[in-house]
Amino acid sequence: RDDIVGLLRGLAWRQAAEPLAAQPARINGYPGYVLSFPDGPATIAFQPGPDGLIGAVYMVRNPEKLTHIQG
């Protein structure tokens, strides 16, 4: 859990902006969030591993792939 929080903080630092909002959502069947930034949305999904912990993290920030999301 601490590693994931550190990853998310690092990503936010690189964006130079905190998300304006974070809405829980299912992203391609995985638990995740839709994040709203001033310049558009982003999605982050957490794929469970075989041990029940987070096995992978997927983030999409490409506006062309997120046209269906209001953010």
C-alpha positions as CSV (number, residue, x, y, z in Angstrom):
1,R,0.0,0.0,0.0
2,D,2.8,2.4,0.9
3,D,4.5,1.8,-2.5
4,I,1.3,2.6,-4.4
5,V,0.7,5.8,-2.4
6,G,4.3,6.8,-3.2
7,L,3.8,6.1,-6.9
8,L,0.6,8.2,-6.9
9,R,2.4,11.1,-5.1
10,G,5.2,10.9,-7.6
11,L,2.8,11.0,-10.6
12,A,1.0,14.0,-9.1
13,W,4.3,15.7,-8.6
14,R,5.2,15.2,-12.2
15,Q,1.9,16.5,-13.3
16,A,2.6,19.7,-11.2
17,A,-1.1,19.6,-10.3
18,E,-3.2,17.8,-7.7
19,P,-6.4,16.3,-9.1
20,L,-9.5,18.4,-8.6
21,A,-11.6,15.4,-7.9
22,A,-11.2,11.6,-7.7
23,Q,-14.3,9.4,-8.3
24,P,-14.2,5.7,-7.6
25,A,-14.9,3.7,-10.8
26,R,-14.5,0.3,-12.5
27,I,-11.9,0.7,-15.3
28,N,-11.9,-2.2,-17.7
29,G,-13.3,-4.4,-14.9
30,Y,-10.7,-3.3,-12.3
31,P,-11.2,-1.1,-9.3
32,G,-9.9,2.4,-9.9
33,Y,-10.5,6.1,-10.1
34,V,-11.4,8.7,-12.6
35,L,-9.3,11.8,-11.8
36,S,-10.2,15.3,-12.9
37,F,-7.3,17.6,-13.7
38,P,-7.6,21.2,-14.9
39,D,-6.6,20.1,-18.4
40,G,-8.8,16.9,-18.6
41,P,-9.4,13.5,-17.0
42,A,-7.2,10.6,-16.2
43,T,-8.0,7.1,-15.2
44,I,-6.1,4.8,-12.8
45,A,-6.9,1.1,-12.4
46,F,-5.5,-1.4,-10.0
47,Q,-5.2,-5.0,-11.2
48,P,-5.3,-7.5,-8.3
49,G,-2.5,-10.0,-8.1
50,P,-2.9,-13.7,-7.2
51,D,-2.2,-12.9,-3.6
52,G,-5.0,-10.4,-3.4
53,L,-2.6,-7.4,-3.3
54,I,-2.2,-5.0,-6.2
55,G,-0.4,-6.7,-9.0
56,A,-0.4,-3.9,-11.6
57,V,-1.4,-0.2,-11.9
58,Y,-2.7,1.2,-15.2
59,M,-3.0,4.9,-15.8
60,V,-4.4,6.6,-18.9
61,R,-4.0,10.3,-19.5
62,N,-4.4,10.4,-23.3
63,P,-7.3,12.8,-24.1
64,E,-8.0,10.9,-27.3
65,K,-8.7,7.7,-25.3
66,L,-10.8,9.5,-22.7
67,T,-13.3,11.4,-24.9
68,H,-16.2,9.5,-23.3
69,I,-15.2,10.7,-19.8
70,Q,-16.3,14.1,-18.5
71,G,-13.5,15.5,-16.4
